[in-house]
Amino acid sequence: MEGSGSTDKSRWKIVPAVIWWTIWKERNSRNFDNKSSPLHKIKINCIITCCYWCSSEYIDDFVAIVDILGSL
């Protein structure tokens, strides 16, 4: 059984991919659809994406995921 430190490290590994994916989608929306989102909505989209991507592994730990991304 992994300790909580290992779980935190594995969460952090996904955060850069989530951030870049969210930025990439925002970029495409601005360039191809002429739509832009305010910064707070981009952050929320990042949190939602992270929760979705992590849902199979961290299904009971959404609060910790939101805390991690909220600290960025």
CHARMM-style PDB file with segment names, atoms N, HN, CA, C and O in Angstrom:
ATOM      1  N   MET     1       0.839  -1.182   0.000  1.00  0.00      PROA
ATOM      2  CA  MET     1       0.000   0.000   0.000  1.00  0.00      PROA
ATOM      3  C   MET     1       0.881   1.242   0.000  1.00  0.00      PROA
ATOM      4  O   MET     1       1.843   1.338   0.762  1.00  0.00      PROA
ATOM      5  N   GLU     2       0.536   2.196  -0.873  1.00  0.00      PROA
ATOM      6  HN  GLU     2      -0.246   2.118  -1.492  1.00  0.00      PROA
ATOM      7  CA  GLU     2       1.332   3.401  -0.979  1.00  0.00      PROA
ATOM      8  C   GLU     2       0.977   4.377   0.126  1.00  0.00      PROA
ATOM      9  O   GLU     2      -0.172   4.448   0.561  1.00  0.00      PROA
ATOM     10  N   GLY     3       1.960   5.122   0.572  1.00  0.00      PROA
ATOM     11  HN  GLY     3       2.894   5.065   0.218  1.00  0.00      PROA
ATOM     12  CA  GLY     3       1.702   6.159   1.567  1.00  0.00      PROA
ATOM     13  C   GLY     3       1.123   7.397   0.909  1.00  0.00      PROA
ATOM     14  O   GLY     3       1.086   7.501  -0.317  1.00  0.00      PROA
ATOM     15  N   SER     4       0.678   8.319   1.717  1.00  0.00      PROA
ATOM     16  HN  SER     4       0.708   8.234   2.713  1.00  0.00      PROA
ATOM     17  CA  SER     4       0.066   9.529   1.168  1.00  0.00      PROA
ATOM     18  C   SER     4       1.067  10.364   0.382  1.00  0.00      PROA
ATOM     19  O   SER     4       0.674  11.081  -0.539  1.00  0.00      PROA
ATOM     20  N   GLY     5       2.351  10.289   0.723  1.00  0.00      PROA
ATOM     21  HN  GLY     5       2.670   9.708   1.472  1.00  0.00      PROA
ATOM     22  CA  GLY     5       3.365  11.018  -0.026  1.00  0.00      PROA
ATOM     23  C   GLY     5       3.463  10.547  -1.460  1.00  0.00      PROA
ATOM     24  O   GLY     5       3.622  11.362  -2.369  1.00  0.00      PROA
ATOM     25  N   SER     6       3.371   9.253  -1.679  1.00  0.00      PROA
ATOM     26  HN  SER     6       3.242   8.591  -0.941  1.00  0.00      PROA
ATOM     27  CA  SER     6       3.408   8.702  -3.030  1.00  0.00      PROA
ATOM     28  C   SER     6       2.187   9.130  -3.815  1.00  0.00      PROA
ATOM     29  O   SER     6       2.286   9.428  -5.005  1.00  0.00      PROA
ATOM     30  N   THR     7       1.036   9.164  -3.165  1.00  0.00      PROA
ATOM     31  HN  THR     7       0.955   8.922  -2.198  1.00  0.00      PROA
ATOM     32  CA  THR     7      -0.190   9.577  -3.832  1.00  0.00      PROA
ATOM     33  C   THR     7      -0.095  11.033  -4.259  1.00  0.00      PROA
ATOM     34  O   THR     7      -0.508  11.381  -5.365  1.00  0.00      PROA
ATOM     35  N   ASP     8       0.446  11.890  -3.397  1.00  0.00      PROA
ATOM     36  HN  ASP     8       0.782  11.608  -2.498  1.00  0.00      PROA
ATOM     37  CA  ASP     8       0.606  13.296  -3.750  1.00  0.00      PROA
ATOM     38  C   ASP     8       1.543  13.467  -4.939  1.00  0.00      PROA
ATOM     39  O   ASP     8       1.279  14.287  -5.819  1.00  0.00      PROA
ATOM     40  N   LYS     9       2.625  12.711  -4.978  1.00  0.00      PROA
ATOM     41  HN  LYS     9       2.840  12.045  -4.264  1.00  0.00      PROA
ATOM     42  CA  LYS     9       3.572  12.794  -6.088  1.00  0.00      PROA
ATOM     43  C   LYS     9       2.922  12.388  -7.401  1.00  0.00      PROA
ATOM     44  O   LYS     9       3.155  13.030  -8.425  1.00  0.00      PROA
ATOM     45  N   SER    10       2.113  11.335  -7.391  1.00  0.00      PROA
ATOM     46  HN  SER    10       1.924  10.814  -6.559  1.00  0.00      PROA
ATOM     47  CA  SER    10       1.484  10.900  -8.630  1.00  0.00      PROA
ATOM     48  C   SER    10       0.455  11.918  -9.103  1.00  0.00      PROA
ATOM     49  O   SER    10       0.253  12.074 -10.307  1.00  0.00      PROA
ATOM     50  N   ARG    11      -0.200  12.618  -8.171  1.00  0.00      PROA
ATOM     51  HN  ARG    11      -0.036  12.492  -7.193  1.00  0.00      PROA
ATOM     52  CA  ARG    11      -1.126  13.687  -8.559  1.00  0.00      PROA
ATOM     53  C   ARG    11      -0.381  14.811  -9.252  1.00  0.00      PROA
ATOM     54  O   ARG    11      -0.837  15.340 -10.265  1.00  0.00      PROA
ATOM     55  N   TRP    12       0.769  15.173  -8.699  1.00  0.00      PROA
ATOM     56  HN  TRP    12       1.140  14.744  -7.876  1.00  0.00      PROA
ATOM     57  CA  TRP    12       1.528  16.279  -9.269  1.00  0.00      PROA
ATOM     58  C   TRP    12       2.027  15.972 -10.666  1.00  0.00      PROA
ATOM     59  O   TRP    12       2.231  16.891 -11.460  1.00  0.00      PROA
ATOM     60  N   LYS    13       2.229  14.704 -10.986  1.00  0.00      PROA
ATOM     61  HN  LYS    13       2.064  13.958 -10.341  1.00  0.00      PROA
ATOM     62  CA  LYS    13       2.700  14.343 -12.325  1.00  0.00      PROA
ATOM     63  C   LYS    13       1.689  14.696 -13.405  1.00  0.00      PROA
ATOM     64  O   LYS    13       2.076  14.982 -14.538  1.00  0.00      PROA
ATOM     65  N   ILE    14       0.407  14.681 -13.079  1.00  0.00      PROA
ATOM     66  HN  ILE    14       0.092  14.448 -12.158  1.00  0.00      PROA
ATOM     67  CA  ILE    14      -0.628  14.957 -14.058  1.00  0.00      PROA
ATOM     68  C   ILE    14      -0.925  16.447 -14.211  1.00  0.00      PROA
ATOM     69  O   ILE    14      -1.477  16.864 -15.229  1.00  0.00      PROA
ATOM     70  N   VAL    15      -0.569  17.245 -13.224  1.00  0.00      PROA
ATOM     71  HN  VAL    15      -0.120  16.906 -12.397  1.00  0.00      PROA
ATOM     72  CA  VAL    15      -0.914  18.666 -13.229  1.00  0.00      PROA
ATOM     73  C   VAL    15      -0.354  19.413 -14.442  1.00  0.00      PROA
ATOM     74  O   VAL    15      -1.112  20.161 -15.059  1.00  0.00      PROA
ATOM     75  N   PRO    16       0.910  19.266 -14.825  1.00  0.00      PROA
ATOM     76  CA  PRO    16       1.393  19.993 -16.014  1.00  0.00      PROA
ATOM     77  C   PRO    16       0.618  19.631 -17.283  1.00  0.00      PROA
ATOM     78  O   PRO    16       0.326  20.505 -18.099  1.00  0.00      PROA
ATOM     79  N   ALA    17       0.289  18.368 -17.450  1.00  0.00      PROA
ATOM     80  HN  ALA    17       0.526  17.658 -16.787  1.00  0.00      PROA
ATOM     81  CA  ALA    17      -0.475  17.953 -18.636  1.00  0.00      PROA
ATOM     82  C   ALA    17      -1.865  18.578 -18.636  1.00  0.00      PROA
ATOM     83  O   ALA    17      -2.357  19.005 -19.681  1.00  0.00      PROA
ATOM     84  N   VAL    18      -2.490  18.632 -17.477  1.00  0.00      PROA
ATOM     85  HN  VAL    18      -2.090  18.286 -16.628  1.00  0.00      PROA
ATOM     86  CA  VAL    18      -3.819  19.247 -17.365  1.00  0.00      PROA
ATOM     87  C   VAL    18      -3.748  20.729 -17.706  1.00  0.00      PROA
ATOM     88  O   VAL    18      -4.596  21.241 -18.438  1.00  0.00      PROA
ATOM     89  N   ILE    19      -2.754  21.411 -17.187  1.00  0.00      PROA
ATOM     90  HN  ILE    19      -2.065  20.996 -16.593  1.00  0.00      PROA
ATOM     91  CA  ILE    19      -2.603  22.847 -17.448  1.00  0.00      PROA
ATOM     92  C   ILE    19      -2.379  23.101 -18.935  1.00  0.00      PROA
ATOM     93  O   ILE    19      -3.038  23.953 -19.530  1.00  0.00      PROA
ATOM     94  N   TRP    20      -1.451  22.359 -19.531  1.00  0.00      PROA
ATOM     95  HN  TRP    20      -0.915  21.667 -19.047  1.00  0.00      PROA
ATOM     96  CA  TRP    20      -1.176  22.553 -20.961  1.00  0.00      PROA
ATOM     97  C   TRP    20      -2.374  22.200 -21.829  1.00  0.00      PROA
ATOM     98  O   TRP    20      -2.638  22.879 -22.822  1.00  0.00      PROA
ATOM     99  N   TRP    21      -3.105  21.143 -21.470  1.00  0.00      PROA
ATOM    100  HN  TRP    21      -2.891  20.592 -20.664  1.00  0.00      PROA
ATOM    101  CA  TRP    21      -4.292  20.762 -22.229  1.00  0.00      PROA
ATOM    102  C   TRP    21      -5.344  21.873 -22.160  1.00  0.00      PROA
ATOM    103  O   TRP    21      -5.966  22.199 -23.172  1.00  0.00      PROA
ATOM    104  N   THR    22      -5.544  22.448 -20.987  1.00  0.00      PROA
ATOM    105  HN  THR    22      -5.039  22.182 -20.165  1.00  0.00      PROA
ATOM    106  CA  THR    22      -6.521  23.516 -20.813  1.00  0.00      PROA
ATOM    107  C   THR    22      -6.113  24.759 -21.606  1.00  0.00      PROA
ATOM    108  O   THR    22      -6.950  25.399 -22.242  1.00  0.00      PROA
ATOM    109  N   ILE    23      -4.834  25.092 -21.564  1.00  0.00      PROA
ATOM    110  HN  ILE    23      -4.154  24.572 -21.047  1.00  0.00      PROA
ATOM    111  CA  ILE    23      -4.338  26.242 -22.331  1.00  0.00      PROA
ATOM    112  C   ILE    23      -4.489  25.989 -23.824  1.00  0.00      PROA
ATOM    113  O   ILE    23      -4.878  26.888 -24.570  1.00  0.00      PROA
ATOM    114  N   TRP    24      -4.187  24.779 -24.262  1.00  0.00      PROA
ATOM    115  HN  TRP    24      -3.872  24.049 -23.656  1.00  0.00      PROA
ATOM    116  CA  TRP    24      -4.305  24.424 -25.677  1.00  0.00      PROA
ATOM    117  C   TRP    24      -5.761  24.559 -26.148  1.00  0.00      PROA
ATOM    118  O   TRP    24      -6.018  25.087 -27.230  1.00  0.00      PROA
ATOM    119  N   LYS    25      -6.702  24.086 -25.340  1.00  0.00      PROA
ATOM    120  HN  LYS    25      -6.493  23.657 -24.461  1.00  0.00      PROA
ATOM    121  CA  LYS    25      -8.112  24.199 -25.706  1.00  0.00      PROA
ATOM    122  C   LYS    25      -8.561  25.658 -25.747  1.00  0.00      PROA
ATOM    123  O   LYS    25      -9.336  26.043 -26.622  1.00  0.00      PROA
ATOM    124  N   GLU    26      -8.082  26.466 -24.812  1.00  0.00      PROA
ATOM    125  HN  GLU    26      -7.452  26.153 -24.101  1.00  0.00      PROA
ATOM    126  CA  GLU    26      -8.406  27.893 -24.813  1.00  0.00      PROA
ATOM    127  C   GLU    26      -7.816  28.575 -26.041  1.00  0.00      PROA
ATOM    128  O   GLU    26      -8.463  29.420 -26.659  1.00  0.00      PROA
ATOM    129  N   ARG    27      -6.604  28.212 -26.388  1.00  0.00      PROA
ATOM    130  HN  ARG    27      -6.078  27.525 -25.886  1.00  0.00      PROA
ATOM    131  CA  ARG    27      -5.960  28.756 -27.582  1.00  0.00      PROA
ATOM    132  C   ARG    27      -6.771  28.436 -28.830  1.00  0.00      PROA
ATOM    133  O   ARG    27      -6.998  29.306 -29.670  1.00  0.00      PROA
ATOM    134  N   ASN    28      -7.208  27.184 -28.949  1.00  0.00      PROA
ATOM    135  HN  ASN    28      -7.024  26.476 -28.266  1.00  0.00      PROA
ATOM    136  CA  ASN    28      -8.001  26.786 -30.106  1.00  0.00      PROA
ATOM    137  C   ASN    28      -9.333  27.525 -30.152  1.00  0.00      PROA
ATOM    138  O   ASN    28      -9.791  27.921 -31.223  1.00  0.00      PROA
ATOM    139  N   SER    29      -9.942  27.707 -29.007  1.00  0.00      PROA
ATOM    140  HN  SER    29      -9.570  27.386 -28.137  1.00  0.00      PROA
ATOM    141  CA  SER    29     -11.206  28.432 -28.936  1.00  0.00      PROA
ATOM    142  C   SER    29     -11.030  29.878 -29.395  1.00  0.00      PROA
ATOM    143  O   SER    29     -11.870  30.416 -30.116  1.00  0.00      PROA
ATOM    144  N   ARG    30      -9.940  30.492 -28.976  1.00  0.00      PROA
ATOM    145  HN  ARG    30      -9.258  30.054 -28.391  1.00  0.00      PROA
ATOM    146  CA  ARG    30      -9.679  31.877 -29.374  1.00  0.00      PROA
ATOM    147  C   ARG    30      -9.344  31.989 -30.856  1.00  0.00      PROA
ATOM    148  O   ARG    30      -9.804  32.911 -31.530  1.00  0.00      PROA
ATOM    149  N   ASN    31      -8.546  31.055 -31.365  1.00  0.00      PROA
ATOM    150  HN  ASN    31      -8.173  30.306 -30.817  1.00  0.00      PROA
ATOM    151  CA  ASN    31      -8.105  31.142 -32.759  1.00  0.00      PROA
ATOM    152  C   ASN    31      -9.151  30.689 -33.763  1.00  0.00      PROA
ATOM    153  O   ASN    31      -9.263  31.281 -34.837  1.00  0.00      PROA
ATOM    154  N   PHE    32      -9.909  29.668 -33.446  1.00  0.00      PROA
ATOM    155  HN  PHE    32      -9.817  29.187 -32.574  1.00  0.00      PROA
ATOM    156  CA  PHE    32     -10.808  29.087 -34.433  1.00  0.00      PROA
ATOM    157  C   PHE    32     -12.270  29.467 -34.224  1.00  0.00      PROA
ATOM    158  O   PHE    32     -13.040  29.464 -35.184  1.00  0.00      PROA
ATOM    159  N   ASP    33     -12.671  29.793 -33.004  1.00  0.00      PROA
ATOM    160  HN  ASP    33     -12.045  29.795 -32.224  1.00  0.00      PROA
ATOM    161  CA  ASP    33     -14.071  30.111 -32.722  1.00  0.00      PROA
ATOM    162  C   ASP    33     -14.266  31.575 -32.328  1.00  0.00      PROA
ATOM    163  O   ASP    33     -15.394  32.008 -32.093  1.00  0.00      PROA
ATOM    164  N   ASN    34     -13.190  32.326 -32.256  1.00  0.00      PROA
ATOM    165  HN  ASN    34     -12.273  31.974 -32.447  1.00  0.00      PROA
ATOM    166  CA  ASN    34     -13.240  33.728 -31.823  1.00  0.00      PROA
ATOM    167  C   ASN    34     -13.935  33.901 -30.477  1.00  0.00      PROA
ATOM    168  O   ASN    34     -14.675  34.862 -30.268  1.00  0.00      PROA
ATOM    169  N   LYS    35     -13.693  32.969 -29.575  1.00  0.00      PROA
ATOM    170  HN  LYS    35     -13.092  32.188 -29.744  1.00  0.00      PROA
ATOM    171  CA  LYS    35     -14.245  33.030 -28.218  1.00  0.00      PROA
ATOM    172  C   LYS    35     -13.096  33.001 -27.227  1.00  0.00      PROA
ATOM    173  O   LYS    35     -12.115  32.282 -27.421  1.00  0.00      PROA
ATOM    174  N   SER    36     -13.220  33.779 -26.172  1.00  0.00      PROA
ATOM    175  HN  SER    36     -14.016  34.362 -26.015  1.00  0.00      PROA
ATOM    176  CA  SER    36     -12.215  33.730 -25.114  1.00  0.00      PROA
ATOM    177  C   SER    36     -12.910  33.636 -23.766  1.00  0.00      PROA
ATOM    178  O   SER    36     -14.034  34.108 -23.596  1.00  0.00      PROA
ATOM    179  N   SER    37     -12.238  33.033 -22.833  1.00  0.00      PROA
ATOM    180  HN  SER    37     -11.325  32.649 -22.971  1.00  0.00      PROA
ATOM    181  CA  SER    37     -12.766  32.851 -21.488  1.00  0.00      PROA
ATOM    182  C   SER    37     -11.967  33.701 -20.514  1.00  0.00      PROA
ATOM    183  O   SER    37     -10.765  33.896 -20.698  1.00  0.00      PROA
ATOM    184  N   PRO    38     -12.626  34.208 -19.478  1.00  0.00      PROA
ATOM    185  CA  PRO    38     -11.878  34.923 -18.437  1.00  0.00      PROA
ATOM    186  C   PRO    38     -10.990  33.949 -17.661  1.00  0.00      PROA
ATOM    187  O   PRO    38     -11.212  32.738 -17.673  1.00  0.00      PROA
ATOM    188  N   LEU    39      -9.996  34.496 -16.998  1.00  0.00      PROA
ATOM    189  HN  LEU    39      -9.816  35.480 -16.989  1.00  0.00      PROA
ATOM    190  CA  LEU    39      -9.017  33.676 -16.291  1.00  0.00      PROA
ATOM    191  C   LEU    39      -9.662  32.739 -15.273  1.00  0.00      PROA
ATOM    192  O   LEU    39      -9.244  31.586 -15.161  1.00  0.00      PROA
ATOM    193  N   HSD    40     -10.658  33.193 -14.538  1.00  0.00      PROA
ATOM    194  HN  HSD    40     -10.998  34.129 -14.630  1.00  0.00      PROA
ATOM    195  CA  HSD    40     -11.279  32.324 -13.529  1.00  0.00      PROA
ATOM    196  C   HSD    40     -11.964  31.119 -14.184  1.00  0.00      PROA
ATOM    197  O   HSD    40     -11.984  30.036 -13.599  1.00  0.00      PROA
ATOM    198  N   LYS    41     -12.518  31.288 -15.374  1.00  0.00      PROA
ATOM    199  HN  LYS    41     -12.502  32.168 -15.849  1.00  0.00      PROA
ATOM    200  CA  LYS    41     -13.141  30.153 -16.055  1.00  0.00      PROA
ATOM    201  C   LYS    41     -12.077  29.175 -16.565  1.00  0.00      PROA
ATOM    202  O   LYS    41     -12.304  27.965 -16.566  1.00  0.00      PROA
ATOM    203  N   ILE    42     -10.945  29.675 -16.989  1.00  0.00      PROA
ATOM    204  HN  ILE    42     -10.760  30.658 -16.989  1.00  0.00      PROA
ATOM    205  CA  ILE    42      -9.848  28.805 -17.426  1.00  0.00      PROA
ATOM    206  C   ILE    42      -9.356  27.963 -16.257  1.00  0.00      PROA
ATOM    207  O   ILE    42      -9.088  26.772 -16.412  1.00  0.00      PROA
ATOM    208  N   LYS    43      -9.236  28.596 -15.068  1.00  0.00      PROA
ATOM    209  HN  LYS    43      -9.453  29.564 -14.942  1.00  0.00      PROA
ATOM    210  CA  LYS    43      -8.834  27.841 -13.875  1.00  0.00      PROA
ATOM    211  C   LYS    43      -9.860  26.769 -13.525  1.00  0.00      PROA
ATOM    212  O   LYS    43      -9.493  25.646 -13.180  1.00  0.00      PROA
ATOM    213  N   ILE    44     -11.139  27.112 -13.611  1.00  0.00      PROA
ATOM    214  HN  ILE    44     -11.436  28.024 -13.890  1.00  0.00      PROA
ATOM    215  CA  ILE    44     -12.192  26.130 -13.319  1.00  0.00      PROA
ATOM    216  C   ILE    44     -12.136  24.982 -14.317  1.00  0.00      PROA
ATOM    217  O   ILE    44     -12.284  23.821 -13.934  1.00  0.00      PROA
ATOM    218  N   ASN    45     -11.926  25.294 -15.595  1.00  0.00      PROA
ATOM    219  HN  ASN    45     -11.806  26.237 -15.906  1.00  0.00      PROA
ATOM    220  CA  ASN    45     -11.795  24.235 -16.601  1.00  0.00      PROA
ATOM    221  C   ASN    45     -10.612  23.327 -16.307  1.00  0.00      PROA
ATOM    222  O   ASN    45     -10.671  22.119 -16.539  1.00  0.00      PROA
ATOM    223  N   CYS    46      -9.554  23.907 -15.802  1.00  0.00      PROA
ATOM    224  HN  CYS    46      -9.506  24.888 -15.614  1.00  0.00      PROA
ATOM    225  CA  CYS    46      -8.373  23.123 -15.428  1.00  0.00      PROA
ATOM    226  C   CYS    46      -8.708  22.173 -14.278  1.00  0.00      PROA
ATOM    227  O   CYS    46      -8.327  21.003 -14.305  1.00  0.00      PROA
ATOM    228  N   ILE    47      -9.405  22.670 -13.290  1.00  0.00      PROA
ATOM    229  HN  ILE    47      -9.714  23.621 -13.269  1.00  0.00      PROA
ATOM    230  CA  ILE    47      -9.800  21.840 -12.144  1.00  0.00      PROA
ATOM    231  C   ILE    47     -10.739  20.727 -12.580  1.00  0.00      PROA
ATOM    232  O   ILE    47     -10.577  19.579 -12.166  1.00  0.00      PROA
ATOM    233  N   ILE    48     -11.715  21.056 -13.411  1.00  0.00      PROA
ATOM    234  HN  ILE    48     -11.847  21.988 -13.748  1.00  0.00      PROA
ATOM    235  CA  ILE    48     -12.660  20.050 -13.896  1.00  0.00      PROA
ATOM    236  C   ILE    48     -11.939  18.977 -14.697  1.00  0.00      PROA
ATOM    237  O   ILE    48     -12.213  17.789 -14.532  1.00  0.00      PROA
ATOM    238  N   THR    49     -11.025  19.387 -15.560  1.00  0.00      PROA
ATOM    239  HN  THR    49     -10.803  20.353 -15.694  1.00  0.00      PROA
ATOM    240  CA  THR    49     -10.266  18.418 -16.353  1.00  0.00      PROA
ATOM    241  C   THR    49      -9.440  17.510 -15.463  1.00  0.00      PROA
ATOM    242  O   THR    49      -9.395  16.298 -15.674  1.00  0.00      PROA
ATOM    243  N   CYS    50      -8.789  18.089 -14.473  1.00  0.00      PROA
ATOM    244  HN  CYS    50      -8.825  19.074 -14.301  1.00  0.00      PROA
ATOM    245  CA  CYS    50      -7.979  17.286 -13.558  1.00  0.00      PROA
ATOM    246  C   CYS    50      -8.849  16.286 -12.799  1.00  0.00      PROA
ATOM    247  O   CYS    50      -8.484  15.119 -12.659  1.00  0.00      PROA
ATOM    248  N   CYS    51      -9.979  16.740 -12.319  1.00  0.00      PROA
ATOM    249  HN  CYS    51     -10.276  17.689 -12.433  1.00  0.00      PROA
ATOM    250  CA  CYS    51     -10.894  15.827 -11.612  1.00  0.00      PROA
ATOM    251  C   CYS    51     -11.353  14.707 -12.523  1.00  0.00      PROA
ATOM    252  O   CYS    51     -11.427  13.553 -12.101  1.00  0.00      PROA
ATOM    253  N   TYR    52     -11.660  15.031 -13.754  1.00  0.00      PROA
ATOM    254  HN  TYR    52     -11.600  15.969 -14.097  1.00  0.00      PROA
ATOM    255  CA  TYR    52     -12.104  14.013 -14.704  1.00  0.00      PROA
ATOM    256  C   TYR    52     -10.989  13.015 -14.997  1.00  0.00      PROA
ATOM    257  O   TYR    52     -11.212  11.804 -14.976  1.00  0.00      PROA
ATOM    258  N   TRP    53      -9.791  13.524 -15.269  1.00  0.00      PROA
ATOM    259  HN  TRP    53      -9.611  14.507 -15.285  1.00  0.00      PROA
ATOM    260  CA  TRP    53      -8.674  12.639 -15.595  1.00  0.00      PROA
ATOM    261  C   TRP    53      -8.272  11.771 -14.405  1.00  0.00      PROA
ATOM    262  O   TRP    53      -7.821  10.640 -14.587  1.00  0.00      PROA
ATOM    263  N   CYS    54      -8.432  12.287 -13.202  1.00  0.00      PROA
ATOM    264  HN  CYS    54      -8.799  13.206 -13.054  1.00  0.00      PROA
ATOM    265  CA  CYS    54      -8.035  11.558 -12.000  1.00  0.00      PROA
ATOM    266  C   CYS    54      -9.168  10.740 -11.389  1.00  0.00      PROA
ATOM    267  O   CYS    54      -8.951  10.034 -10.404  1.00  0.00      PROA
ATOM    268  N   SER    55     -10.350  10.819 -11.942  1.00  0.00      PROA
ATOM    269  HN  SER    55     -10.527  11.392 -12.742  1.00  0.00      PROA
ATOM    270  CA  SER    55     -11.517  10.225 -11.291  1.00  0.00      PROA
ATOM    271  C   SER    55     -11.390   8.723 -11.070  1.00  0.00      PROA
ATOM    272  O   SER    55     -11.898   8.215 -10.070  1.00  0.00      PROA
ATOM    273  N   SER    56     -10.739   8.005 -11.957  1.00  0.00      PROA
ATOM    274  HN  SER    56     -10.327   8.417 -12.769  1.00  0.00      PROA
ATOM    275  CA  SER    56     -10.641   6.560 -11.761  1.00  0.00      PROA
ATOM    276  C   SER    56      -9.681   6.200 -10.631  1.00  0.00      PROA
ATOM    277  O   SER    56      -9.890   5.210  -9.929  1.00  0.00      PROA
ATOM    278  N   GLU    57      -8.628   7.001 -10.455  1.00  0.00      PROA
ATOM    279  HN  GLU    57      -8.458   7.805 -11.025  1.00  0.00      PROA
ATOM    280  CA  GLU    57      -7.627   6.669  -9.442  1.00  0.00      PROA
ATOM    281  C   GLU    57      -7.901   7.338  -8.099  1.00  0.00      PROA
ATOM    282  O   GLU    57      -7.621   6.763  -7.046  1.00  0.00      PROA
ATOM    283  N   TYR    58      -8.444   8.542  -8.135  1.00  0.00      PROA
ATOM    284  HN  TYR    58      -8.671   9.009  -8.990  1.00  0.00      PROA
ATOM    285  CA  TYR    58      -8.630   9.321  -6.910  1.00  0.00      PROA
ATOM    286  C   TYR    58     -10.094   9.673  -6.697  1.00  0.00      PROA
ATOM    287  O   TYR    58     -10.408  10.801  -6.316  1.00  0.00      PROA
ATOM    288  N   ILE    59     -10.976   8.743  -6.932  1.00  0.00      PROA
ATOM    289  HN  ILE    59     -10.720   7.827  -7.241  1.00  0.00      PROA
ATOM    290  CA  ILE    59     -12.405   9.030  -6.925  1.00  0.00      PROA
ATOM    291  C   ILE    59     -12.895   9.633  -5.611  1.00  0.00      PROA
ATOM    292  O   ILE    59     -13.843  10.418  -5.626  1.00  0.00      PROA
ATOM    293  N   ASP    60     -12.290   9.298  -4.490  1.00  0.00      PROA
ATOM    294  HN  ASP    60     -11.520   8.661  -4.478  1.00  0.00      PROA
ATOM    295  CA  ASP    60     -12.741   9.817  -3.204  1.00  0.00      PROA
ATOM    296  C   ASP    60     -11.956  11.038  -2.740  1.00  0.00      PROA
ATOM    297  O   ASP    60     -12.153  11.505  -1.618  1.00  0.00      PROA
ATOM    298  N   ASP    61     -11.078  11.555  -3.576  1.00  0.00      PROA
ATOM    299  HN  ASP    61     -10.918  11.176  -4.487  1.00  0.00      PROA
ATOM    300  CA  ASP    61     -10.161  12.590  -3.122  1.00  0.00      PROA
ATOM    301  C   ASP    61     -10.235  13.859  -3.975  1.00  0.00      PROA
ATOM    302  O   ASP    61      -9.208  14.493  -4.218  1.00  0.00      PROA
ATOM    303  N   PHE    62     -11.440  14.243  -4.437  1.00  0.00      PROA
ATOM    304  HN  PHE    62     -12.275  13.728  -4.240  1.00  0.00      PROA
ATOM    305  CA  PHE    62     -11.586  15.426  -5.269  1.00  0.00      PROA
ATOM    306  C   PHE    62     -11.189  16.697  -4.531  1.00  0.00      PROA
ATOM    307  O   PHE    62     -10.646  17.616  -5.144  1.00  0.00      PROA
ATOM    308  N   VAL    63     -11.446  16.767  -3.248  1.00  0.00      PROA
ATOM    309  HN  VAL    63     -11.888  16.020  -2.750  1.00  0.00      PROA
ATOM    310  CA  VAL    63     -11.104  17.963  -2.470  1.00  0.00      PROA
ATOM    311  C   VAL    63      -9.608  18.207  -2.509  1.00  0.00      PROA
ATOM    312  O   VAL    63      -9.171  19.347  -2.666  1.00  0.00      PROA
ATOM    313  N   ALA    64      -8.820  17.160  -2.368  1.00  0.00      PROA
ATOM    314  HN  ALA    64      -9.175  16.233  -2.241  1.00  0.00      PROA
ATOM    315  CA  ALA    64      -7.359  17.308  -2.413  1.00  0.00      PROA
ATOM    316  C   ALA    64      -6.909  17.779  -3.789  1.00  0.00      PROA
ATOM    317  O   ALA    64      -5.994  18.596  -3.889  1.00  0.00      PROA
ATOM    318  N   ILE    65      -7.529  17.284  -4.840  1.00  0.00      PROA
ATOM    319  HN  ILE    65      -8.273  16.620  -4.759  1.00  0.00      PROA
ATOM    320  CA  ILE    65      -7.169  17.713  -6.201  1.00  0.00      PROA
ATOM    321  C   ILE    65      -7.478  19.189  -6.380  1.00  0.00      PROA
ATOM    322  O   ILE    65      -6.659  19.933  -6.920  1.00  0.00      PROA
ATOM    323  N   VAL    66      -8.645  19.618  -5.936  1.00  0.00      PROA
ATOM    324  HN  VAL    66      -9.310  19.014  -5.498  1.00  0.00      PROA
ATOM    325  CA  VAL    66      -9.026  21.023  -6.041  1.00  0.00      PROA
ATOM    326  C   VAL    66      -8.070  21.877  -5.222  1.00  0.00      PROA
ATOM    327  O   VAL    66      -7.698  22.964  -5.665  1.00  0.00      PROA
ATOM    328  N   ASP    67      -7.662  21.426  -4.051  1.00  0.00      PROA
ATOM    329  HN  ASP    67      -7.964  20.543  -3.691  1.00  0.00      PROA
ATOM    330  CA  ASP    67      -6.708  22.165  -3.226  1.00  0.00      PROA
ATOM    331  C   ASP    67      -5.375  22.313  -3.933  1.00  0.00      PROA
ATOM    332  O   ASP    67      -4.771  23.385  -3.901  1.00  0.00      PROA
ATOM    333  N   ILE    68      -4.908  21.251  -4.571  1.00  0.00      PROA
ATOM    334  HN  ILE    68      -5.399  20.380  -4.598  1.00  0.00      PROA
ATOM    335  CA  ILE    68      -3.630  21.300  -5.281  1.00  0.00      PROA
ATOM    336  C   ILE    68      -3.693  22.320  -6.410  1.00  0.00      PROA
ATOM    337  O   ILE    68      -2.807  23.167  -6.528  1.00  0.00      PROA
ATOM    338  N   LEU    69      -4.728  22.249  -7.237  1.00  0.00      PROA
ATOM    339  HN  LEU    69      -5.447  21.561  -7.141  1.00  0.00      PROA
ATOM    340  CA  LEU    69      -4.827  23.181  -8.361  1.00  0.00      PROA
ATOM    341  C   LEU    69      -5.152  24.594  -7.899  1.00  0.00      PROA
ATOM    342  O   LEU    69      -4.730  25.564  -8.529  1.00  0.00      PROA
ATOM    343  N   GLY    70      -5.892  24.719  -6.814  1.00  0.00      PROA
ATOM    344  HN  GLY    70      -6.235  23.931  -6.303  1.00  0.00      PROA
ATOM    345  CA  GLY    70      -6.209  26.045  -6.293  1.00  0.00      PROA
ATOM    346  C   GLY    70      -4.997  26.768  -5.759  1.00  0.00      PROA
ATOM    347  O   GLY    70      -4.992  27.997  -5.681  1.00  0.00      PROA
ATOM    348  N   SER    71      -3.968  26.026  -5.391  1.00  0.00      PROA
ATOM    349  HN  SER    71      -3.973  25.028  -5.455  1.00  0.00      PROA
ATOM    350  CA  SER    71      -2.764  26.635  -4.861  1.00  0.00      PROA
ATOM    351  C   SER    71      -1.833  27.157  -5.951  1.00  0.00      PROA
ATOM    352  O   SER    71      -0.842  27.828  -5.660  1.00  0.00      PROA
ATOM    353  N   LEU    72      -2.150  26.852  -7.193  1.00  0.00      PROA
ATOM    354  HN  LEU    72      -2.955  26.307  -7.429  1.00  0.00      PROA
ATOM    355  CA  LEU    72      -1.289  27.298  -8.315  1.00  0.00      PROA
ATOM    356  C   LEU    72      -1.453  28.767  -8.614  1.00  0.00      PROA
ATOM    357  OT1 LEU    72      -0.804  29.288  -9.521  1.00  0.00      PROA
TER     358      LEU     72
END
